Amino acid sequence: MANCKQCSTDFDITDEDRQFYEKMQVSEPTLCPLCRYQRRLAWRNERTLYRRKCDKTGKSIISMYPKDAPFPVYSPESWHGDDWNALDYGQEFDFGRPFFEQFHELQQKVPRIANILVRTENCDYCNIIGDCKNCYLIFGSINCEDCLYGSPFNSKNCIDVLITRNSQWCYECTDCQNLYECFFCQDCTNSNNLEYCFDLEGSNNCFLCVGLKRREYHILNQSYSKEDYEKKVIELRRKGPDALMKELQTLKQNTPVKFMTGVGNEDVTGDHIHNSKNSHDLFFSEGCEEVSNSTQILGSHHCLDCDYGEEGSYNYESCGFFKSLNLKFGHLCWDASDLIYSSSCGANTKDCFGCIGLKHKQYCILNKQYTKEEYEELVPKIIEHMKS
């Protein structure tokens, strides 16, 4: 049992946690899981966008950083360009000062990318998305087309959806998967033509239903013929969304529901988990194994205290990663490995400590280049300096 230095709450450190800390060569946490989660999210501004100028070209851009941000902000095109080098901002480590003081100075100097758009087309008013086309005000999404407002994943023609995956032609859906032409639904999977439904699975043509599995032509959890169903639905729609949502809420309160939302799991705790194994305190995640105290993780294994990550392994206390290995205290790193206290580093960057904005680099500390031998000698000394 440990006591949180921030909120004074007692929290457990399990034997499995200690084994992970030992493998990752990190100290045991001094903050409880919730305070650690708040600290990670403080690094992620996903949904607030500003109109400002690119500090490199002077052109008007959309950015997740306001115009008075203390560091330079470049448009995605300028930031990914080859006519500037993050190593130009490097500084030598000073053992007479704390590491975080020096890391903060580096943060104030290195240009940041205005918004993260990876392989996108016509998605300027979005942030932290990849492989998307013709989308507007979607955030934290991948592989979407013609979607507006919210956080869809692998979806097309969806509007006002939140964490809705592998779906098409959906509106006002939350925490759903594999839907087609569904409206005002929550926690529904593998279904078509649902309206005002909660916790349906493998069902089609249902209206105002809760907790059904493999059903068709149901209204208020009662079976109808196809003809009667279509007539009744036309009649009910005249009530309008507000009245229908109240009816759905009443039905939810009087219908037993599962203790958690998820399918294809083995030995998991949390909620909204799919196809995962041996994971605990995990939320809104899919395809995970040995992942704990984490939120919105896809296709990853052996991660602890991570959020918004995809295809990663052996990552700790990181917020935002893609195809990355052995990140410790990372932020928005992609195609990277063996980074400690690094932000916005990727494109095969590895073996770096306290770096920002590096691409295709190795053996750097505070954005200063070292040889392999120098790096391996200096990093342990810096860690000991931090501990003392």
LOROFI-937020 format. One record per residue (C-alpha): x, y, z; residue in one letter. Coordinates in pm, whole numbers, plus 50000, padded with zeros to 5 digits. Each point is the difference from the previous one (the first is absolute). Example, Ala and Ser with C-alpha at 12.3 -4.5 7.8 and 13.67 -1.06 7.14 Angstrom:
// LOROFI-937020
512304955050780A
501375034449934S
This chain:
// LOROFI-937020
500005000050000M
501295034749905A
498735035250064N
499555024849716C
502205030950040K
497445021149813Q
496574990550139C
501054979350307S
497944970149886T
501294965350083D
500564977849697F
501264964949935D
503164990449815I
499584963649900T
502714974149959D
499305000349626E
500525037749998D
503324996450178R
501164974049750Q
499135024149719F
501835029050167Y
503064978250046E
499944988949636K
499585036149881M
502685011950246Q
497815027350150V
499245009450359S
496684991950164E
497435028149955P
499405025850270T
496595010649859L
496824979250000C
498644987149665P
497465028449967L
502555027550063C
502394983549755R
497164999249745Y
499305037250054Q
503695007849956R
500144981749665R
496845016549868L
501395034450083A
502344994449704W
497214993349751R
497945028049854N
497964980649750E
496825019949938R
500715037250041T
501145016349677L
501215035449934Y
500515022049697R
503585012950001R
503015004949773K
502694974649921C
503205012450162D
502014987749703K
498035012349700T
497725026650150G
496964983849839K
496694996950183S
499514964850143I
497794980050234I
501884988850311S
499514982550333M
502245027350145Y
498885036450043P
501885029049847K
501625008650335D
501534965350048A
503545004050141P
501584978349729F
500025002549618P
497144982549822V
500374987249643Y
497354987949759S
500094962249941P
501605005449658E
502725022650143S
500624978450306W
500524968849788H
502195019249754G
503734994149965D
501085036550028D
500275000850379W
501704977250251N
498934994250362A
503644993450090L
500695037149945D
498225006250332Y
502084974850194G
501575008750332Q
502604983150215E
498844984850327F
500955020250307D
500524978350310F
499725031350215G
496285003649919R
496924977350014P
499194980349685F
496405012449974F
501095036250013E
502244993949698Q
497344979049825F
497535028650045H
502435024349836E
500284976749702L
496224997949978Q
499825037949964Q
502375000149702K
499274970749770V
497255005349739P
496804979850049R
497714986649732I
496755020149983A
497734969749972N
500724963749930I
498714989249660L
501634968349868V
499234989849640R
496815020849988T
498095018149727E
497665029350057N
500074996850380C
501485033550105D
497585005750289Y
500884967550179C
502714989150241N
501944968450082I
498604979949709I
501504976949738G
498974985549664D
496865021449980C
498265017749713K
497355027249981N
499475002850375C
499155029950218Y
500475004650375L
500864963950078I
502684992550258F
502204970650088G
498714980349700S
501524976649742I
498894987949659N
496825020649964C
498285015749701E
497215025849977D
499565001950378C
499085030750203L
500215008450370Y
501294975350257G
502384970450016S
499224972849744P
502454972149914F
500144980649672N
496675015249901S
498265017849713K
497145024949982N
499575003450375C
498935031950179I
500095008550372D
501434966750113V
502314993250292L
502344969950007I
497984982549731T
502024975349793R
499624981749669N
496665016449923S
498225017549714Q
497125024549970W
499595005050374C
498835030550194Y
500225007850374E
501534966450094C
502294994550298T
502304970850086D
498804978549710C
501594975449757Q
499124985949658N
496775019349942L
498245009649679Y
497295026649980E
499525003950374C
498865031050184F
500055010650368F
501584967550117C
502404991550281Q
502034968550074D
498644981949693C
501994975749782T
499674980549675N
496595014449913S
498085018349725N
497125024649995N
499735007350370L
498455031250147E
500045011050364Y
501564967750124C
502344990450282F
502114968550038D
498824981049691L
502124973649833E
499494982749664G
496595016149953S
498245017249711N
497015023149965N
499435007950366C
498575031850151F
500125010850366L
501544967450120C
502434990650277V
502104968950059G
498904979049702L
502134973949823K
499334987649648R
496535015249969R
498155016549714E
496935022249969Y
499705008650370H
498615031550161I
500305005650376L
501404964650014N
496774985949853Q
499894980149674S
498065013049696Y
499404988049648S
501945018649733K
496925018849885E
498835009750348D
503535009950098Y
500365024349710E
496615016050074K
500755003650370K
503425015249938V
498535027149777I
497555008350277E
502655000950273L
502375022449806R
497425027950017R
500755003550372K
503445014449925G
503454991550138P
499585015250348D
496854980550084A
501404967949855L
503245003250198M
497935003550319K
498164967949914E
503294982549937L
501345011850335Q
496934986250179T
500424966449826L
503704999050092K
499195005450366Q
497634970450001N
502094975549795T
502974979750134P
503245007449816V
503454984349997K
502515009850265F
502295012749722M
500025005249626T
502304977249802G
500324968149797V
502784974849941G
501815006750327N
501884978250247E
500935011550351D
499325037349960V
498585027350221T
498815034449896G
497425008849737D
499575001949624H
502704974149938I
500034976949698H
502144970149903N
502495005150282S
501744978250254K
501575002950346N
499355037450022S
498645020050293H
498585034750060D
499875003149622L
497415021449818F
498865005749639F
502644976549863S
500294970949759E
502524972649920G
502095004350314C
501974975950214E
501645007750333E
498895036449988V
498855017250321S
499065034350136N
499495011549642S
497385015849775T
499344997749627Q
502764975649907I
499854979349681L
502014969449901G
502615003350274S
501574978350266H
501985004050323H
499145036450061C
499295017150332L
498615034950062D
499535008849632C
497295018149804D
499145004849633Y
502424974549861G
500024975749710E
502264970649921E
502435005250284G
501784977550245S
501885004550327Y
498955036250038N
499625017750333Y
498455033450099E
499495011049640S
497225019749835C
499654995949625G
502114974049820F
499924980849674F
502154969649919K
502395007750282S
502034978150235L
501425006650345N
498795035650054L
500345014450348K
498205032650071F
499345006549631G
497625023449824H
498874997049637L
502764976749881C
499704977949692W
502174973649833D
502405004250290A
501744978950262S
501985003250320D
499095036150075L
499895015850346I
498305033550073Y
499445008049634S
497285018449809S
499075000949630S
502834976849901C
499694973449733G
500864987749654A
502424973650130N
501365021150283T
501444978650280K
502295000750303D
499345036150098C
499515017250335F
498135032650066G
499525008649632C
497365018949801I
499134999649631G
502684975649881L
499644979249683K
502404972749882H
502335006250295K
501834978450255Q
502115005450313Y
498815035150079C
499575017350339I
498115033050021L
500165000549618N
503804998650002K
501684972549799Q
502354975550172Y
501844968649899T
498644966550116K
502724997250262E
499465035350129E
496234995150018Y
500224967150189E
502425015350249E
498095032750053L
496384988050036V
500564979450319P
501795029950154K
497065022849918I
497534975250152I
502054998150319E
500165037950005H
496175001149972M
499574975050284K
502325019150230S
